[in-house]
Amino acid sequence: MAKILLSGDEAVARGAWEAGCRVAAAYPGTPSTEILEALATYPELDSRWTSNEKVALEVAGGAAMGGVRALAAMKHVGLNVAADPLLTFGYTGVRGGLVVVSADDPGCHSSQNEQDNRHYARLAKILMLEPADSQECLDYSRAAFELSERFDSPVLLRLTTRICHSQGLVQTGERHEAPVKPYERDVRKFAMMPAFARLRHLAVEEKLKHLADFAADCVFNRLEWGRDKKIGVLSSGVAYQYAREVFGDQVSYLKLGLTFPFPERLIATFARAVDKIYVLEEGDPYLENAVRALGFDCLGKELLPLTGEFDAGLLRRAFLPADGVRPLTSPLLPPPRPPVLCAGCPHRGLLHILGENKKRLVAAGDIGCYTLGLQPPLEGLDSCICMGAGFSAAIGLSTALKAAGDPRRVFGVVGDSTFFHSGLTGLVDAIHARADLGLVILDNSITAMTGHQENPGTARDLMGRPAPPLNLEAVILGLGLPEGRLTVLDPLDRPAVQEAVDTAIGRPGLSVIIARRPCVLIKDLKGSFNKKCRVEADRCKKCKMCLKVGCPAVSFEDGHSQIDEAACLGCGYCLAVCRFEAIRLEEVTR
C-alpha cells in the first residue's frame, strides 16, 4: 500500500481496520473524536457513538467476549467514566482482541483537568502502548489486537493531544480478516461474582510475570546508542520526539513504546550503561518513579514541569541553558482570542437570562459549548465539574444553600448530549428525592462542542443510518415528573425564558425547562439564515446593553453599537435586549 498523510487519530483508526477490527464504540471528546469518525468510513466495521464512555467500553467488551476484535475510544476523563468495566475486563480477559484508546490532554486545551492516564494501566493490570508519531499509531494499534489475544488482556493505547492531531506520512497495509471465535459459555472467565473474581485475580498476577518478560525485549522498546554514553535519555510518546530534536545523536536513548508492565530489566541495563539519566515525560513522574524504584538516580521533574505540554524549547531551557540557542522572539504579540459562543448560538438567550438573575439564583453548569456561559459578559453559570454534575451537583448545592439560609434558587444546566451521557441519572435522583430546584436542558439537537456528532436525540447514527431519536419530553415525563412541571421553549424567546425562570424561582419543588433550538452550525441549516440585524446609529443611545449578550457579531465603534453583517445570523436576540428599538431585523437580498 502507499504512504499517506494521517493524523494520529486517523492512523489509529487505520491500524484497527488493518487488524480486522469489527466493532468500534466511543463517546466524542477532544482529542479522541476523530478516531471513530475515521473508523466510520470503513464499511467492514460497525462503528457507533454511545451515550457515554462506560457504555462504549461495555459494547466493545461484549463484542470481544463474543469473539471479534473491538475498540473503544475516549478522551482521558472519559476513562474515569469507563473505569468500572476497564478494571473488570482486566480480570476477565478477552476472547477477541480488545483495545481501549485513552487520549490525554496535557495543557487542558479542551478539558477540565490534565490527568495522566498511564496510571490506569497499572491499576487495571493491563498492557499499555504509547505511540510517538502517526506511523507508530498505526503500527501499535494493529499490534494491540494481537497482543490482546496473545495475553488474554485488554490493551490500553495511550495517546496525547499532540500525537492525536499531528500529521505524518504513514505506510499503510492491507486489512487482515481476523477469524471470528465462536462464542462459548465460560462463567468462570466472564462472570465476576466473588468466587470467580478471586481466581481471576490470581490468574492476572501470574499473567503479569509473563508480560514483564515480554516487555524486557519486545520491539516496542528499543535502545538507541548515541555518540557517547555519558547521558542517557529515557522517554516515551511525543516527549521522545522533542528529545531527539534537542539532543540529536549526542546522547543515548531508551525509547519506550510499551510502558506497562515496566521493562525493568531493560531499564536497568540502560541505567548501568550511562553516567547520567534524564527522564523526559509529560504529566506525572510515571517513568521517573519506576527508574527510582529500581534504585537508579535520575533527573526529571526537578527540571521539568508537572503541568502543561512540552516542546523542544522547554527541554532545551531545562537541560541546555548555556548552549547559546535563543528562541525566536517578536515584539509583536497576537491579540488574545478567548473562546466565545458563536453568533446566533441558541444557548445565548437562556444563559443571558440566568446571568441577569444571578442575585436570585445559582446555576451549576456542565461540559459543553454552554460552559462558555461562565465568563463575562454572560456569567450565567457558576460551576463546571464533569459530565452530568450540572444536575447532580445542583441537588447537593441546593441543600447546602438552604442550610446556610441563602434564599437563592439553584438551577442545574446540561446540554442534550450531556443529558443522555450522565444527566439522566441526576434527574432520576432529583425526581425521587423531591428536590427543590430548577433544571435546564439546552437542546441544540447535536453534540456541538466536539464537532457535531450524533447522539441518542438525533435521527441518524454515526454510519449515516436512520435511527429513532429519543423524545426528551417523553423520557422526562416517563421518569415521573408531573407534566405541569415541564416547560419547552425557544431559548431566544426572551419573554418566554424570563417567565419560565421566574416560575422556577418562585415555585417550590422541581421544575424542568427544555430550551430547544438547533445549533446554527448544523449542516442541514445552511441557507436558512436569510435575515440580518442592523443598528440604526441615530437611534443608538450608547447603553451597550447589546454588548452584554456576548455575541461576536456585535461591537461598539465610532460612538455607537455596530453589527458585523458577515458574522450575524439574524437570530434577533440583540434586538430583543435593545430598549430603544435601535436594532432592526431585515431580509437579506441576494
PAVEX-836117 format. One record per residue (C-alpha): z negated, y, x negated; residue in three letters. Coordinates in steps of 0.5 Angstrom, whole numbers, plus 500, padded with zeros to 3 digits. Layout:
residues N
NODE   zz   yy   xx  code
NODE    Z    Y    X   ALA
...
//
This chain:
residues 590
NODE   zz   yy   xx  code
NODE  500  500  500   MET
NODE  501  507  498   ALA
NODE  496  512  496   LYS
NODE  494  517  501   ILE
NODE  489  523  501   LEU
NODE  483  522  505   LEU
NODE  476  525  506   SER
NODE  470  520  505   GLY
NODE  469  519  512   ASP
NODE  477  517  513   GLU
NODE  476  513  507   ALA
NODE  470  509  510   VAL
NODE  474  508  517   ALA
NODE  480  505  513   ARG
NODE  476  501  509   GLY
NODE  472  498  515   ALA
NODE  479  497  518   TRP
NODE  482  493  512   GLU
NODE  476  489  512   ALA
NODE  477  486  519   GLY
NODE  472  490  523   CYS
NODE  473  489  530   ARG
NODE  467  493  534   VAL
NODE  465  501  532   ALA
NODE  460  505  535   ALA
NODE  457  512  534   ALA
NODE  454  518  537   TYR
NODE  457  524  534   PRO
NODE  453  528  529   GLY
NODE  456  532  523   THR
NODE  457  530  517   PRO
NODE  459  523  520   SER
NODE  463  525  526   THR
NODE  470  523  523   GLU
NODE  469  516  522   ILE
NODE  469  514  529   LEU
NODE  475  519  530   GLU
NODE  479  516  525   ALA
NODE  477  509  527   LEU
NODE  479  510  534   ALA
NODE  486  511  531   THR
NODE  486  503  529   TYR
NODE  488  499  536   PRO
NODE  485  493  533   GLU
NODE  478  496  534   LEU
NODE  474  497  540   ASP
NODE  471  504  538   SER
NODE  466  508  542   ARG
NODE  462  513  543   TRP
NODE  455  511  545   THR
NODE  450  515  549   SER
NODE  445  515  542   ASN
NODE  445  512  536   GLU
NODE  440  507  538   LYS
NODE  445  504  543   VAL
NODE  451  505  537   ALA
NODE  447  500  533   LEU
NODE  445  495  538   GLU
NODE  452  495  540   VAL
NODE  455  494  533   ALA
NODE  449  489  532   GLY
NODE  450  485  538   GLY
NODE  458  484  536   ALA
NODE  455  482  529   ALA
NODE  451  477  533   MET
NODE  457  475  537   GLY
NODE  461  473  530   GLY
NODE  465  479  529   VAL
NODE  465  485  524   ARG
NODE  462  491  526   ALA
NODE  460  498  524   LEU
NODE  455  503  527   ALA
NODE  456  511  524   ALA
NODE  451  516  525   MET
NODE  448  522  521   LYS
NODE  441  522  518   HIS
NODE  437  524  523   VAL
NODE  441  519  528   GLY
NODE  438  513  524   LEU
NODE  431  516  526   ASN
NODE  433  514  533   VAL
NODE  436  507  531   ALA
NODE  430  505  526   ALA
NODE  428  500  531   ASP
NODE  434  496  531   PRO
NODE  435  497  524   LEU
NODE  429  494  522   LEU
NODE  429  488  526   THR
NODE  436  487  524   PHE
NODE  433  487  517   GLY
NODE  429  481  520   TYR
NODE  434  477  524   THR
NODE  440  478  519   GLY
NODE  447  477  522   VAL
NODE  453  473  523   ARG
NODE  459  477  523   GLY
NODE  458  483  518   GLY
NODE  454  489  520   LEU
NODE  455  496  516   VAL
NODE  451  502  518   VAL
NODE  453  508  516   VAL
NODE  448  514  515   SER
NODE  451  521  513   ALA
NODE  445  525  510   ASP
NODE  446  533  510   ASP
NODE  443  536  503   PRO
NODE  442  543  504   GLY
NODE  441  543  512   CYS
NODE  448  545  513   HIS
NODE  448  543  521   SER
NODE  441  539  521   SER
NODE  434  540  523   GLN
NODE  432  537  516   ASN
NODE  435  534  510   GLU
NODE  431  528  510   GLN
NODE  433  522  504   ASP
NODE  435  516  508   ASN
NODE  435  512  502   ARG
NODE  428  510  504   HIS
NODE  431  507  510   TYR
NODE  434  501  506   ALA
NODE  427  499  502   ARG
NODE  424  500  509   LEU
NODE  429  495  512   ALA
NODE  429  491  506   LYS
NODE  437  491  506   ILE
NODE  442  492  501   LEU
NODE  445  500  500   MET
NODE  451  502  497   LEU
NODE  452  509  495   GLU
NODE  460  511  494   PRO
NODE  461  517  489   ALA
NODE  468  519  492   ASP
NODE  473  517  497   SER
NODE  476  511  493   GLN
NODE  469  508  493   GLU
NODE  468  510  500   CYS
NODE  474  505  502   LEU
NODE  472  500  497   ASP
NODE  465  500  499   TYR
NODE  466  500  506   SER
NODE  471  494  505   ARG
NODE  466  490  501   ALA
NODE  460  492  505   ALA
NODE  462  487  510   PHE
NODE  463  481  505   GLU
NODE  456  483  502   LEU
NODE  453  483  509   SER
NODE  456  476  511   GLU
NODE  454  473  504   ARG
NODE  447  475  504   PHE
NODE  446  475  512   ASP
NODE  444  482  512   SER
NODE  446  489  515   PRO
NODE  448  494  509   VAL
NODE  447  501  509   LEU
NODE  452  505  507   LEU
NODE  449  512  505   ARG
NODE  454  518  504   LEU
NODE  452  525  504   THR
NODE  456  531  507   THR
NODE  460  533  500   ARG
NODE  462  526  500   ILE
NODE  464  525  507   CYS
NODE  468  532  507   HIS
NODE  471  532  500   SER
NODE  478  529  500   GLN
NODE  481  525  494   GLY
NODE  487  520  493   LEU
NODE  486  513  495   VAL
NODE  489  507  494   GLN
NODE  490  503  501   THR
NODE  490  496  502   GLY
NODE  492  491  508   GLU
NODE  488  489  514   ARG
NODE  484  483  513   HIS
NODE  483  479  519   GLU
NODE  476  476  518   ALA
NODE  475  470  523   PRO
NODE  471  470  529   VAL
NODE  465  466  528   LYS
NODE  463  462  534   PRO
NODE  457  464  538   TYR
NODE  451  459  537   GLU
NODE  445  460  540   ARG
NODE  439  461  535   ASP
NODE  433  464  538   VAL
NODE  429  463  531   ARG
NODE  434  467  528   LYS
NODE  435  472  533   PHE
NODE  429  472  538   ALA
NODE  424  476  534   MET
NODE  418  474  538   MET
NODE  412  474  533   PRO
NODE  412  467  531   ALA
NODE  419  467  529   PHE
NODE  419  474  526   ALA
NODE  413  472  521   ARG
NODE  418  466  519   LEU
NODE  424  471  518   ARG
NODE  420  476  514   HIS
NODE  418  470  509   LEU
NODE  426  469  509   ALA
NODE  427  476  508   VAL
NODE  422  477  502   GLU
NODE  426  471  499   GLU
NODE  433  474  500   LYS
NODE  430  480  496   LEU
NODE  430  476  490   LYS
NODE  437  474  490   HIS
NODE  439  481  492   LEU
NODE  435  483  486   ALA
NODE  439  478  481   ASP
NODE  446  480  484   PHE
NODE  444  488  483   ALA
NODE  443  487  476   ALA
NODE  450  485  474   ASP
NODE  454  487  480   CYS
NODE  461  491  480   VAL
NODE  458  497  484   PHE
NODE  453  499  478   ASN
NODE  456  500  471   ARG
NODE  454  502  464   LEU
NODE  459  508  461   GLU
NODE  457  509  454   TRP
NODE  459  516  451   GLY
NODE  460  518  444   ARG
NODE  452  517  443   ASP
NODE  446  514  446   LYS
NODE  441  520  445   LYS
NODE  442  522  452   ILE
NODE  443  517  458   GLY
NODE  444  520  465   VAL
NODE  442  515  471   LEU
NODE  446  518  477   SER
NODE  449  516  484   SER
NODE  453  519  489   GLY
NODE  456  526  488   VAL
NODE  451  528  483   ALA
NODE  454  523  478   TYR
NODE  461  527  479   GLN
NODE  457  533  478   TYR
NODE  454  530  471   ALA
NODE  461  528  469   ARG
NODE  463  535  470   GLU
NODE  458  538  466   VAL
NODE  456  533  460   PHE
NODE  463  529  460   GLY
NODE  463  524  455   ASP
NODE  458  527  450   GLN
NODE  452  522  454   VAL
NODE  452  515  456   SER
NODE  451  514  464   TYR
NODE  448  509  468   LEU
NODE  452  510  475   LYS
NODE  449  506  481   LEU
NODE  453  504  487   GLY
NODE  448  499  489   LEU
NODE  441  503  490   THR
NODE  437  498  494   PHE
NODE  435  493  491   PRO
NODE  434  497  485   PHE
NODE  438  494  479   PRO
NODE  431  493  475   GLU
NODE  434  489  469   ARG
NODE  440  494  468   LEU
NODE  436  500  469   ILE
NODE  431  497  463   ALA
NODE  437  495  459   THR
NODE  440  502  459   PHE
NODE  433  506  458   ALA
NODE  432  502  452   ARG
NODE  438  503  449   ALA
NODE  438  511  450   VAL
NODE  433  516  447   ASP
NODE  432  520  453   LYS
NODE  434  519  460   ILE
NODE  436  524  465   TYR
NODE  436  522  473   VAL
NODE  440  526  477   LEU
NODE  440  526  484   GLU
NODE  440  530  490   GLU
NODE  434  529  495   GLY
NODE  427  526  493   ASP
NODE  426  522  487   PRO
NODE  428  516  489   TYR
NODE  431  513  483   LEU
NODE  427  517  478   GLU
NODE  421  514  481   ASN
NODE  424  507  480   ALA
NODE  425  509  473   VAL
NODE  418  511  472   ARG
NODE  415  505  476   ALA
NODE  419  500  470   LEU
NODE  415  504  465   GLY
NODE  420  509  462   PHE
NODE  419  516  462   ASP
NODE  425  521  464   CYS
NODE  427  528  466   LEU
NODE  429  529  473   GLY
NODE  425  533  479   LYS
NODE  421  537  473   GLU
NODE  428  541  472   LEU
NODE  432  540  479   LEU
NODE  430  542  486   PRO
NODE  428  537  491   LEU
NODE  432  541  497   THR
NODE  439  543  498   GLY
NODE  445  541  495   GLU
NODE  447  540  487   PHE
NODE  453  543  484   ASP
NODE  456  543  477   ALA
NODE  453  550  475   GLY
NODE  446  548  478   LEU
NODE  446  542  473   LEU
NODE  448  546  467   ARG
NODE  443  551  468   ARG
NODE  438  546  468   ALA
NODE  440  542  462   PHE
NODE  444  546  458   LEU
NODE  441  553  459   PRO
NODE  443  555  452   ALA
NODE  451  553  452   ASP
NODE  454  560  453   GLY
NODE  457  558  459   VAL
NODE  457  563  464   ARG
NODE  458  562  471   PRO
NODE  463  567  474   LEU
NODE  460  573  478   THR
NODE  463  578  482   SER
NODE  460  585  484   PRO
NODE  463  584  491   LEU
NODE  459  579  496   LEU
NODE  462  577  502   PRO
NODE  460  579  509   PRO
NODE  455  575  512   PRO
NODE  457  571  518   ARG
NODE  452  568  522   PRO
NODE  454  563  527   PRO
NODE  454  565  534   VAL
NODE  456  563  541   LEU
NODE  464  563  542   CYS
NODE  467  569  546   ALA
NODE  467  566  553   GLY
NODE  461  561  552   CYS
NODE  459  558  558   PRO
NODE  452  558  555   HIS
NODE  451  565  554   ARG
NODE  449  567  561   GLY
NODE  443  563  562   LEU
NODE  441  564  555   LEU
NODE  441  571  556   HIS
NODE  437  571  563   ILE
NODE  432  567  559   LEU
NODE  431  572  554   GLY
NODE  431  578  559   GLU
NODE  425  574  562   ASN
NODE  421  572  556   LYS
NODE  415  576  558   LYS
NODE  415  571  564   ARG
NODE  417  564  560   LEU
NODE  417  560  554   VAL
NODE  423  556  553   ALA
NODE  423  549  549   ALA
NODE  430  548  546   GLY
NODE  434  543  543   ASP
NODE  440  540  539   ILE
NODE  447  543  541   GLY
NODE  451  550  541   CYS
NODE  446  553  545   TYR
NODE  441  552  539   THR
NODE  444  559  537   LEU
NODE  441  562  543   GLY
NODE  434  562  539   LEU
NODE  437  568  535   GLN
NODE  438  575  537   PRO
NODE  440  578  541   PRO
NODE  440  573  546   LEU
NODE  433  570  544   GLU
NODE  433  565  550   GLY
NODE  429  559  546   LEU
NODE  423  559  543   ASP
NODE  424  552  539   SER
NODE  428  546  537   CYS
NODE  425  540  534   ILE
NODE  430  534  535   CYS
NODE  435  531  541   MET
NODE  431  530  547   GLY
NODE  425  534  545   ALA
NODE  427  540  550   GLY
NODE  425  536  556   PHE
NODE  419  532  553   SER
NODE  416  537  548   ALA
NODE  416  542  554   ALA
NODE  412  537  558   ILE
NODE  406  538  553   GLY
NODE  408  545  552   LEU
NODE  406  547  559   SER
NODE  400  543  559   THR
NODE  398  547  553   ALA
NODE  399  554  556   LEU
NODE  395  552  562   LYS
NODE  389  550  558   ALA
NODE  390  557  554   ALA
NODE  390  561  560   GLY
NODE  397  563  559   ASP
NODE  401  565  565   PRO
NODE  408  564  562   ARG
NODE  412  559  565   ARG
NODE  415  553  561   VAL
NODE  422  551  561   PHE
NODE  426  546  557   GLY
NODE  433  546  556   VAL
NODE  438  541  554   VAL
NODE  446  540  554   GLY
NODE  449  535  558   ASP
NODE  451  530  552   SER
NODE  443  531  549   THR
NODE  441  529  556   PHE
NODE  445  523  556   PHE
NODE  442  522  549   HIS
NODE  435  522  550   SER
NODE  434  528  555   GLY
NODE  434  523  561   LEU
NODE  427  519  559   THR
NODE  424  526  558   GLY
NODE  426  528  565   LEU
NODE  423  521  568   VAL
NODE  417  523  565   ASP
NODE  417  530  568   ALA
NODE  418  527  575   ILE
NODE  413  521  574   HIS
NODE  408  526  571   ALA
NODE  409  531  577   ARG
NODE  410  536  571   ALA
NODE  409  544  573   ASP
NODE  415  547  569   LEU
NODE  423  548  570   GLY
NODE  428  544  566   LEU
NODE  435  546  565   VAL
NODE  441  542  563   ILE
NODE  447  546  560   LEU
NODE  453  542  563   ASP
NODE  459  544  559   ASN
NODE  463  538  560   SER
NODE  464  535  553   ILE
NODE  460  534  546   THR
NODE  462  541  544   ALA
NODE  458  542  537   MET
NODE  461  536  534   THR
NODE  468  538  536   GLY
NODE  469  536  543   HIS
NODE  467  528  543   GLN
NODE  467  524  550   GLU
NODE  460  523  553   ASN
NODE  458  519  559   PRO
NODE  459  525  563   GLY
NODE  467  525  561   THR
NODE  473  522  565   ALA
NODE  475  518  559   ARG
NODE  473  515  553   ASP
NODE  474  515  545   LEU
NODE  480  511  545   MET
NODE  483  515  551   GLY
NODE  482  510  556   ARG
NODE  480  512  563   PRO
NODE  472  512  564   ALA
NODE  468  513  570   PRO
NODE  464  520  569   PRO
NODE  456  519  571   LEU
NODE  454  524  576   ASN
NODE  449  528  574   LEU
NODE  446  530  581   GLU
NODE  446  523  583   ALA
NODE  442  521  577   VAL
NODE  437  526  577   ILE
NODE  436  525  585   LEU
NODE  436  518  584   GLY
NODE  430  519  579   LEU
NODE  426  521  585   GLY
NODE  427  529  584   LEU
NODE  427  532  591   PRO
NODE  434  535  593   GLU
NODE  431  542  594   GLY
NODE  428  542  587   ARG
NODE  435  541  584   LEU
NODE  440  547  583   THR
NODE  447  547  581   VAL
NODE  450  554  579   LEU
NODE  455  557  574   ASP
NODE  451  560  568   PRO
NODE  456  566  568   LEU
NODE  454  568  575   ASP
NODE  448  573  573   ARG
NODE  445  574  580   PRO
NODE  445  566  582   ALA
NODE  442  565  575   VAL
NODE  437  570  576   GLN
NODE  435  568  583   GLU
NODE  434  560  580   ALA
NODE  430  562  574   VAL
NODE  426  567  579   ASP
NODE  425  561  584   THR
NODE  423  556  578   ALA
NODE  418  561  575   ILE
NODE  415  562  582   GLY
NODE  415  556  585   ARG
NODE  409  550  583   PRO
NODE  412  544  581   GLY
NODE  418  541  577   LEU
NODE  425  545  578   SER
NODE  431  543  575   VAL
NODE  437  547  574   ILE
NODE  444  544  572   ILE
NODE  448  550  569   ALA
NODE  455  548  570   ARG
NODE  462  551  567   ARG
NODE  466  547  562   PRO
NODE  467  549  554   CYS
NODE  472  554  553   VAL
NODE  475  551  547   LEU
NODE  477  544  551   ILE
NODE  484  543  550   LYS
NODE  485  542  557   ASP
NODE  483  549  559   LEU
NODE  488  552  554   LYS
NODE  493  557  558   GLY
NODE  488  558  564   SER
NODE  485  565  561   PHE
NODE  489  570  564   ASN
NODE  484  576  564   LYS
NODE  481  580  559   LYS
NODE  475  585  559   CYS
NODE  477  592  557   ARG
NODE  472  598  556   VAL
NODE  473  605  559   GLU
NODE  471  609  554   ALA
NODE  470  615  558   ASP
NODE  465  611  563   ARG
NODE  461  608  557   CYS
NODE  454  611  557   LYS
NODE  453  608  550   LYS
NODE  447  604  552   CYS
NODE  449  598  549   LYS
NODE  447  593  554   MET
NODE  453  589  553   CYS
NODE  452  588  546   LEU
NODE  445  584  548   LYS
NODE  450  579  550   VAL
NODE  451  577  543   GLY
NODE  459  576  545   CYS
NODE  463  576  538   PRO
NODE  469  580  542   ALA
NODE  464  586  544   VAL
NODE  463  591  538   SER
NODE  460  599  538   PHE
NODE  465  603  534   GLU
NODE  467  610  535   ASP
NODE  462  612  539   GLY
NODE  463  607  545   HIS
NODE  463  600  546   SER
NODE  469  596  545   GLN
NODE  472  589  546   ILE
NODE  477  585  542   ASP
NODE  482  583  546   GLU
NODE  485  578  542   ALA
NODE  478  575  542   ALA
NODE  476  576  549   CYS
NODE  477  570  554   LEU
NODE  475  574  560   GLY
NODE  469  571  562   CYS
NODE  467  577  565   GLY
NODE  459  577  563   TYR
NODE  459  583  559   CYS
NODE  462  586  566   LEU
NODE  456  583  570   ALA
NODE  451  587  565   VAL
NODE  454  594  565   CYS
NODE  450  598  570   ARG
NODE  455  604  569   PHE
NODE  462  600  571   GLU
NODE  465  602  564   ALA
NODE  468  595  563   ILE
NODE  474  592  568   ARG
NODE  477  585  568   LEU
NODE  484  586  568   GLU
NODE  490  581  569   GLU
NODE  494  579  562   VAL
NODE  501  581  563   THR
NODE  505  577  558   ARG
//
